Amino acid sequence: MLEVWKQLVCDANKALKELQLVKWTSGNVSYRDYENNRVIIKPSGVHFDALKVEDMVVVDLEGNVIEGKLKPSVDTHSHLYVYRHRKDIHSIVHTHSPFATSFAIRGLDIPSYTTTAANLFKDRVPCSGFAAIGEEEIGKQIIDHIGDSSAVLLRNHGVFTVGKDIEHAMKAAVILEETAEYAHYATLHEPDLEPLSIEVIKQCNHFYSTTYGQEENESITKGESK
Ligand SMILES: [Zn+2]
């Protein structure tokens, strides 16, 4: 099964570039498998186009490398911190997508102005404090600020999105950038724009969680092993 997850994580990392959410080697996707608590993550400093499935690094929740010849991403310990503190999260996506990162640079939350944003991020995408790269500090900021949103802006750095599987975390990364772009242009023209009310956001969340999409079934493409 680990080989299947490695392929899915490799594909998701490559998709980040195709979706224009990353540049050069920055950004990463990880997945924590349901059965063994193994985490599969992109290796550090490898170009997305050059990534191969055998390059994926498998670590345990303490960061010991179980499989892989390359060094794992420098963000690995922060991913692991999040996985250890949130049992519901099984995939994390990190990007420096431009519109969202411009909010992170300014230290601003992104309030929900659209129903699509409300569906994924509830009332806002919160912005965390600053954290140094390398150890668990980024992970602590994510846990301290993300709440029940699917995304958090990391101050002066970029964005992290989360999900119960790779599909959901990737979707949050795409919708986050769209949300940030729309919020940027809307508030540029109308600085005092009111975000959606809490009542409307609750209605959106209820509709989205009960009605939207197809019935979920067993699917390895969603990264779930029920
Ligand atoms: Zn980064």
py3Dmol code that shows the C-alpha trace and the ligand (Angstrom):
import py3Dmol

protein = """\
ATOM      1  CA  MET A   1       0.000   0.000   0.000  1.00  0.00           C
ATOM      2  CA  LEU A   2       2.891   2.358   0.765  1.00  0.00           C
ATOM      3  CA  GLU A   3       3.854   2.287  -2.938  1.00  0.00           C
ATOM      4  CA  VAL A   4       0.369   3.534  -3.858  1.00  0.00           C
ATOM      5  CA  TRP A   5       0.646   6.443  -1.400  1.00  0.00           C
ATOM      6  CA  LYS A   6       4.135   7.297  -2.690  1.00  0.00           C
ATOM      7  CA  GLN A   7       2.789   7.521  -6.242  1.00  0.00           C
ATOM      8  CA  LEU A   8      -0.136   9.709  -5.131  1.00  0.00           C
ATOM      9  CA  VAL A   9       2.157  12.043  -3.160  1.00  0.00           C
ATOM     10  CA  CYS A  10       4.566  12.285  -6.109  1.00  0.00           C
ATOM     11  CA  ASP A  11       1.680  13.077  -8.491  1.00  0.00           C
ATOM     12  CA  ALA A  12       0.268  15.694  -6.104  1.00  0.00           C
ATOM     13  CA  ASN A  13       3.640  17.431  -5.771  1.00  0.00           C
ATOM     14  CA  LYS A  14       3.971  17.601  -9.563  1.00  0.00           C
ATOM     15  CA  ALA A  15       0.408  18.925  -9.804  1.00  0.00           C
ATOM     16  CA  LEU A  16       1.367  21.912  -7.621  1.00  0.00           C
ATOM     17  CA  LYS A  17       3.516  23.204 -10.457  1.00  0.00           C
ATOM     18  CA  GLU A  18       0.921  22.472 -13.145  1.00  0.00           C
ATOM     19  CA  LEU A  19      -1.614  24.401 -11.073  1.00  0.00           C
ATOM     20  CA  GLN A  20       0.869  27.301 -10.866  1.00  0.00           C
ATOM     21  CA  LEU A  21       0.865  27.272  -7.083  1.00  0.00           C
ATOM     22  CA  VAL A  22       4.663  26.881  -6.758  1.00  0.00           C
ATOM     23  CA  LYS A  23       7.861  28.055  -8.419  1.00  0.00           C
ATOM     24  CA  TRP A  24      11.351  26.485  -8.582  1.00  0.00           C
ATOM     25  CA  THR A  25      11.622  23.961  -5.697  1.00  0.00           C
ATOM     26  CA  SER A  26       9.526  25.675  -3.000  1.00  0.00           C
ATOM     27  CA  GLY A  27       6.412  23.978  -1.694  1.00  0.00           C
ATOM     28  CA  ASN A  28       5.482  20.417  -0.845  1.00  0.00           C
ATOM     29  CA  VAL A  29       2.724  17.888  -0.278  1.00  0.00           C
ATOM     30  CA  SER A  30       2.712  15.201   2.404  1.00  0.00           C
ATOM     31  CA  TYR A  31       0.342  12.374   3.302  1.00  0.00           C
ATOM     32  CA  ARG A  32      -0.021  10.427   6.572  1.00  0.00           C
ATOM     33  CA  ASP A  33      -1.337   6.919   5.974  1.00  0.00           C
ATOM     34  CA  TYR A  34      -4.243   5.732   8.099  1.00  0.00           C
ATOM     35  CA  GLU A  35      -2.845   2.333   9.025  1.00  0.00           C
ATOM     36  CA  ASN A  36       0.783   2.799  10.029  1.00  0.00           C
ATOM     37  CA  ASN A  37       1.182   6.519  10.741  1.00  0.00           C
ATOM     38  CA  ARG A  38       3.902   6.714   8.116  1.00  0.00           C
ATOM     39  CA  VAL A  39       4.274  10.097   6.457  1.00  0.00           C
ATOM     40  CA  ILE A  40       5.303  10.405   2.815  1.00  0.00           C
ATOM     41  CA  ILE A  41       6.778  13.760   1.814  1.00  0.00           C
ATOM     42  CA  LYS A  42       8.673  15.449  -1.006  1.00  0.00           C
ATOM     43  CA  PRO A  43      12.481  15.425  -0.774  1.00  0.00           C
ATOM     44  CA  SER A  44      14.233  18.730  -0.084  1.00  0.00           C
ATOM     45  CA  GLY A  45      15.346  20.968  -2.978  1.00  0.00           C
ATOM     46  CA  VAL A  46      14.304  18.727  -5.880  1.00  0.00           C
ATOM     47  CA  HIS A  47      12.608  20.340  -8.899  1.00  0.00           C
ATOM     48  CA  PHE A  48       8.991  19.303  -9.344  1.00  0.00           C
ATOM     49  CA  ASP A  49       9.554  18.242 -12.976  1.00  0.00           C
ATOM     50  CA  ALA A  50      12.376  15.926 -11.915  1.00  0.00           C
ATOM     51  CA  LEU A  51      10.511  14.223  -9.064  1.00  0.00           C
ATOM     52  CA  LYS A  52      10.237  10.450  -9.289  1.00  0.00           C
ATOM     53  CA  VAL A  53       8.174   8.158  -7.130  1.00  0.00           C
ATOM     54  CA  GLU A  54      11.321   6.551  -5.699  1.00  0.00           C
ATOM     55  CA  ASP A  55      12.472  10.004  -4.537  1.00  0.00           C
ATOM     56  CA  MET A  56       9.592  10.266  -2.053  1.00  0.00           C
ATOM     57  CA  VAL A  57      10.748  10.053   1.549  1.00  0.00           C
ATOM     58  CA  VAL A  58       8.867   7.978   4.133  1.00  0.00           C
ATOM     59  CA  VAL A  59       9.261   8.998   7.781  1.00  0.00           C
ATOM     60  CA  ASP A  60       7.642   8.026  11.073  1.00  0.00           C
ATOM     61  CA  LEU A  61       5.872  10.610  13.232  1.00  0.00           C
ATOM     62  CA  GLU A  62       9.142  11.396  15.042  1.00  0.00           C
ATOM     63  CA  GLY A  63      10.937  12.172  11.786  1.00  0.00           C
ATOM     64  CA  ASN A  64      13.063   9.025  11.467  1.00  0.00           C
ATOM     65  CA  VAL A  65      13.556   8.161   7.790  1.00  0.00           C
ATOM     66  CA  ILE A  66      12.026   4.750   7.091  1.00  0.00           C
ATOM     67  CA  GLU A  67      12.434   4.742   3.306  1.00  0.00           C
ATOM     68  CA  GLY A  68      14.173   6.937   0.767  1.00  0.00           C
ATOM     69  CA  LYS A  69      17.703   7.955  -0.152  1.00  0.00           C
ATOM     70  CA  LEU A  70      17.127  11.717  -0.225  1.00  0.00           C
ATOM     71  CA  LYS A  71      16.730  14.205   2.620  1.00  0.00           C
ATOM     72  CA  PRO A  72      13.072  15.012   3.355  1.00  0.00           C
ATOM     73  CA  SER A  73      11.670  18.540   2.938  1.00  0.00           C
ATOM     74  CA  VAL A  74      12.928  21.134   5.421  1.00  0.00           C
ATOM     75  CA  ASP A  75       9.269  21.508   6.474  1.00  0.00           C
ATOM     76  CA  THR A  76       8.980  17.845   7.507  1.00  0.00           C
ATOM     77  CA  HIS A  77       9.108  18.438  11.285  1.00  0.00           C
ATOM     78  CA  SER A  78       6.344  21.018  11.006  1.00  0.00           C
ATOM     79  CA  HIS A  79       4.167  18.617   8.987  1.00  0.00           C
ATOM     80  CA  LEU A  80       4.775  15.959  11.651  1.00  0.00           C
ATOM     81  CA  TYR A  81       3.857  18.386  14.456  1.00  0.00           C
ATOM     82  CA  VAL A  82       0.498  18.989  12.754  1.00  0.00           C
ATOM     83  CA  TYR A  83      -0.139  15.258  12.225  1.00  0.00           C
ATOM     84  CA  ARG A  84       0.657  14.505  15.880  1.00  0.00           C
ATOM     85  CA  HIS A  85      -1.756  17.189  17.099  1.00  0.00           C
ATOM     86  CA  ARG A  86      -4.645  16.716  14.651  1.00  0.00           C
ATOM     87  CA  LYS A  87      -5.830  13.139  14.122  1.00  0.00           C
ATOM     88  CA  ASP A  88      -8.339  14.344  11.492  1.00  0.00           C
ATOM     89  CA  ILE A  89      -5.641  15.706   9.166  1.00  0.00           C
ATOM     90  CA  HIS A  90      -4.061  13.230   6.741  1.00  0.00           C
ATOM     91  CA  SER A  91      -2.599  15.523   4.113  1.00  0.00           C
ATOM     92  CA  ILE A  92      -0.818  18.881   4.165  1.00  0.00           C
ATOM     93  CA  VAL A  93      -0.016  21.134   1.216  1.00  0.00           C
ATOM     94  CA  HIS A  94       2.469  24.000   1.410  1.00  0.00           C
ATOM     95  CA  THR A  95       2.831  26.664  -1.286  1.00  0.00           C
ATOM     96  CA  HIS A  96       3.919  30.256  -1.766  1.00  0.00           C
ATOM     97  CA  SER A  97       0.999  30.986  -4.107  1.00  0.00           C
ATOM     98  CA  PRO A  98       1.207  34.714  -4.896  1.00  0.00           C
ATOM     99  CA  PHE A  99      -2.120  36.308  -3.965  1.00  0.00           C
ATOM    100  CA  ALA A 100      -2.430  34.342  -0.720  1.00  0.00           C
ATOM    101  CA  THR A 101       1.189  35.038   0.175  1.00  0.00           C
ATOM    102  CA  SER A 102       0.645  38.768  -0.322  1.00  0.00           C
ATOM    103  CA  PHE A 103      -1.922  38.595   2.508  1.00  0.00           C
ATOM    104  CA  ALA A 104       0.612  36.597   4.586  1.00  0.00           C
ATOM    105  CA  ILE A 105       3.254  39.265   4.008  1.00  0.00           C
ATOM    106  CA  ARG A 106       0.852  41.912   5.277  1.00  0.00           C
ATOM    107  CA  GLY A 107      -0.190  39.741   8.245  1.00  0.00           C
ATOM    108  CA  LEU A 108      -3.831  39.848   7.194  1.00  0.00           C
ATOM    109  CA  ASP A 109      -6.539  37.209   7.564  1.00  0.00           C
ATOM    110  CA  ILE A 110      -8.677  36.670   4.449  1.00  0.00           C
ATOM    111  CA  PRO A 111     -12.342  36.991   5.455  1.00  0.00           C
ATOM    112  CA  SER A 112     -14.858  34.937   3.450  1.00  0.00           C
ATOM    113  CA  TYR A 113     -16.472  37.144   0.796  1.00  0.00           C
ATOM    114  CA  THR A 114     -17.749  34.267  -1.370  1.00  0.00           C
ATOM    115  CA  THR A 115     -19.801  31.164  -0.700  1.00  0.00           C
ATOM    116  CA  THR A 116     -16.986  29.006  -2.084  1.00  0.00           C
ATOM    117  CA  ALA A 117     -14.578  30.456   0.488  1.00  0.00           C
ATOM    118  CA  ALA A 118     -17.103  29.910   3.274  1.00  0.00           C
ATOM    119  CA  ASN A 119     -17.538  26.256   2.261  1.00  0.00           C
ATOM    120  CA  LEU A 120     -13.859  25.498   2.812  1.00  0.00           C
ATOM    121  CA  PHE A 121     -12.550  28.114   5.204  1.00  0.00           C
ATOM    122  CA  LYS A 122     -15.620  28.995   7.350  1.00  0.00           C
ATOM    123  CA  ASP A 123     -15.477  32.699   8.262  1.00  0.00           C
ATOM    124  CA  ARG A 124     -11.832  33.329   7.321  1.00  0.00           C
ATOM    125  CA  VAL A 125      -8.408  32.071   6.434  1.00  0.00           C
ATOM    126  CA  PRO A 126      -6.402  33.091   9.504  1.00  0.00           C
ATOM    127  CA  CYS A 127      -2.876  34.491   9.386  1.00  0.00           C
ATOM    128  CA  SER A 128      -0.381  33.091  11.911  1.00  0.00           C
ATOM    129  CA  GLY A 129       2.613  34.686  13.556  1.00  0.00           C
ATOM    130  CA  PHE A 130       6.126  34.458  12.133  1.00  0.00           C
ATOM    131  CA  ALA A 131       8.046  31.182  12.461  1.00  0.00           C
ATOM    132  CA  ALA A 132      11.563  30.156  11.485  1.00  0.00           C
ATOM    133  CA  ILE A 133      12.037  27.356   8.940  1.00  0.00           C
ATOM    134  CA  GLY A 134      13.593  24.046   9.912  1.00  0.00           C
ATOM    135  CA  GLU A 135      12.143  22.627  13.113  1.00  0.00           C
ATOM    136  CA  GLU A 136       8.601  22.490  14.514  1.00  0.00           C
ATOM    137  CA  GLU A 137       7.946  26.236  14.830  1.00  0.00           C
ATOM    138  CA  ILE A 138       5.869  26.461  11.651  1.00  0.00           C
ATOM    139  CA  GLY A 139       3.804  23.461  12.774  1.00  0.00           C
ATOM    140  CA  LYS A 140       3.068  25.170  16.103  1.00  0.00           C
ATOM    141  CA  GLN A 141       1.842  28.291  14.290  1.00  0.00           C
ATOM    142  CA  ILE A 142      -0.398  26.152  12.069  1.00  0.00           C
ATOM    143  CA  ILE A 143      -1.963  24.357  15.044  1.00  0.00           C
ATOM    144  CA  ASP A 144      -2.344  27.570  17.060  1.00  0.00           C
ATOM    145  CA  HIS A 145      -4.148  29.443  14.279  1.00  0.00           C
ATOM    146  CA  ILE A 146      -5.898  27.124  11.814  1.00  0.00           C
ATOM    147  CA  GLY A 147      -8.940  26.270  13.964  1.00  0.00           C
ATOM    148  CA  ASP A 148     -11.634  24.660  11.804  1.00  0.00           C
ATOM    149  CA  SER A 149     -10.449  26.314   8.592  1.00  0.00           C
ATOM    150  CA  SER A 150      -8.797  24.226   5.861  1.00  0.00           C
ATOM    151  CA  ALA A 151      -6.009  26.764   5.418  1.00  0.00           C
ATOM    152  CA  VAL A 152      -3.714  29.090   7.291  1.00  0.00           C
ATOM    153  CA  LEU A 153      -1.444  31.882   6.085  1.00  0.00           C
ATOM    154  CA  LEU A 154       2.048  31.701   7.552  1.00  0.00           C
ATOM    155  CA  ARG A 155       3.238  35.225   8.313  1.00  0.00           C
ATOM    156  CA  ASN A 156       5.898  36.507   5.872  1.00  0.00           C
ATOM    157  CA  HIS A 157       6.172  33.086   4.234  1.00  0.00           C
ATOM    158  CA  GLY A 158       3.291  31.389   2.416  1.00  0.00           C
ATOM    159  CA  VAL A 159       0.337  29.099   2.973  1.00  0.00           C
ATOM    160  CA  PHE A 160      -0.498  25.701   4.428  1.00  0.00           C
ATOM    161  CA  THR A 161      -3.692  23.830   3.617  1.00  0.00           C
ATOM    162  CA  VAL A 162      -4.922  20.616   5.211  1.00  0.00           C
ATOM    163  CA  GLY A 163      -7.415  17.858   4.518  1.00  0.00           C
ATOM    164  CA  LYS A 164      -8.621  14.396   5.434  1.00  0.00           C
ATOM    165  CA  ASP A 165      -6.881  13.227   2.254  1.00  0.00           C
ATOM    166  CA  ILE A 166      -4.692  14.559  -0.569  1.00  0.00           C
ATOM    167  CA  GLU A 167      -7.675  15.557  -2.713  1.00  0.00           C
ATOM    168  CA  HIS A 168      -9.130  17.815  -0.013  1.00  0.00           C
ATOM    169  CA  ALA A 169      -5.804  19.446   0.906  1.00  0.00           C
ATOM    170  CA  MET A 170      -5.019  20.105  -2.782  1.00  0.00           C
ATOM    171  CA  LYS A 171      -8.488  21.515  -3.405  1.00  0.00           C
ATOM    172  CA  ALA A 172      -8.051  23.870  -0.438  1.00  0.00           C
ATOM    173  CA  ALA A 173      -4.728  25.097  -1.899  1.00  0.00           C
ATOM    174  CA  VAL A 174      -6.351  25.871  -5.255  1.00  0.00           C
ATOM    175  CA  ILE A 175      -9.456  27.509  -3.769  1.00  0.00           C
ATOM    176  CA  LEU A 176      -7.322  29.479  -1.313  1.00  0.00           C
ATOM    177  CA  GLU A 177      -5.384  31.131  -4.130  1.00  0.00           C
ATOM    178  CA  GLU A 178      -8.625  31.881  -5.982  1.00  0.00           C
ATOM    179  CA  THR A 179     -10.139  33.283  -2.764  1.00  0.00           C
ATOM    180  CA  ALA A 180      -7.106  35.492  -2.141  1.00  0.00           C
ATOM    181  CA  GLU A 181      -7.137  36.806  -5.720  1.00  0.00           C
ATOM    182  CA  TYR A 182     -10.833  37.711  -5.584  1.00  0.00           C
ATOM    183  CA  ALA A 183     -10.474  39.279  -2.120  1.00  0.00           C
ATOM    184  CA  HIS A 184      -7.485  41.275  -3.338  1.00  0.00           C
ATOM    185  CA  TYR A 185      -9.320  42.804  -6.315  1.00  0.00           C
ATOM    186  CA  ALA A 186     -12.636  43.265  -4.515  1.00  0.00           C
ATOM    187  CA  THR A 187     -11.101  45.129  -1.568  1.00  0.00           C
ATOM    188  CA  LEU A 188      -8.846  47.116  -3.893  1.00  0.00           C
ATOM    189  CA  HIS A 189     -11.983  48.680  -5.380  1.00  0.00           C
ATOM    190  CA  GLU A 190     -14.054  48.616  -2.189  1.00  0.00           C
ATOM    191  CA  PRO A 191     -11.775  48.725   0.893  1.00  0.00           C
ATOM    192  CA  ASP A 192     -14.652  48.642   3.398  1.00  0.00           C
ATOM    193  CA  LEU A 193     -16.339  45.645   1.833  1.00  0.00           C
ATOM    194  CA  GLU A 194     -18.331  43.550   4.311  1.00  0.00           C
ATOM    195  CA  PRO A 195     -17.552  39.815   4.367  1.00  0.00           C
ATOM    196  CA  LEU A 196     -20.360  37.240   4.488  1.00  0.00           C
ATOM    197  CA  SER A 197     -22.355  37.181   7.722  1.00  0.00           C
ATOM    198  CA  ILE A 198     -21.937  34.311  10.177  1.00  0.00           C
ATOM    199  CA  GLU A 199     -25.534  33.219   9.420  1.00  0.00           C
ATOM    200  CA  VAL A 200     -24.819  32.900   5.685  1.00  0.00           C
ATOM    201  CA  ILE A 201     -21.546  31.101   6.389  1.00  0.00           C
ATOM    202  CA  LYS A 202     -23.369  28.557   8.578  1.00  0.00           C
ATOM    203  CA  GLN A 203     -25.939  27.990   5.807  1.00  0.00           C
ATOM    204  CA  CYS A 204     -23.116  27.474   3.283  1.00  0.00           C
ATOM    205  CA  ASN A 205     -21.332  25.010   5.558  1.00  0.00           C
ATOM    206  CA  HIS A 206     -24.522  23.042   6.190  1.00  0.00           C
ATOM    207  CA  PHE A 207     -25.382  22.859   2.479  1.00  0.00           C
ATOM    208  CA  TYR A 208     -21.815  21.985   1.487  1.00  0.00           C
ATOM    209  CA  SER A 209     -21.459  19.220   4.065  1.00  0.00           C
ATOM    210  CA  THR A 210     -24.869  17.635   3.415  1.00  0.00           C
ATOM    211  CA  THR A 211     -25.736  18.217  -0.252  1.00  0.00           C
ATOM    212  CA  TYR A 212     -22.766  19.125  -2.455  1.00  0.00           C
ATOM    213  CA  GLY A 213     -20.984  16.540  -4.624  1.00  0.00           C
ATOM    214  CA  GLN A 214     -21.445  12.789  -4.933  1.00  0.00           C
ATOM    215  CA  GLU A 215     -21.832  10.186  -2.237  1.00  0.00           C
ATOM    216  CA  GLU A 216     -18.368   9.227  -1.035  1.00  0.00           C
ATOM    217  CA  ASN A 217     -17.288   5.684  -1.793  1.00  0.00           C
ATOM    218  CA  GLU A 218     -14.114   3.745  -1.340  1.00  0.00           C
ATOM    219  CA  SER A 219     -11.412   5.248  -3.490  1.00  0.00           C
ATOM    220  CA  ILE A 220      -7.687   5.126  -3.177  1.00  0.00           C
ATOM    221  CA  THR A 221      -7.507   8.296  -5.273  1.00  0.00           C
ATOM    222  CA  LYS A 222      -8.987  10.105  -2.310  1.00  0.00           C
ATOM    223  CA  GLY A 223      -6.250   8.732  -0.106  1.00  0.00           C
ATOM    224  CA  GLU A 224      -8.552   6.907   2.249  1.00  0.00           C
ATOM    225  CA  SER A 225      -8.145   3.319   3.358  1.00  0.00           C
ATOM    226  CA  LYS A 226     -11.393   2.539   5.101  1.00  0.00           C
TER     227      LYS A 226
END
"""
ligand_1 = """\
1
ZN
Zn 7.872 27.653 2.184
"""
view = py3Dmol.view(width=600, height=400)
view.addModel(protein, "pdb")
view.setStyle({"model": 0}, {"cartoon": {"style": "trace"}})
view.addModel(ligand_1, "xyz")
view.setStyle({"model": 1}, {"stick": {}})
view.zoomTo()
view.show()
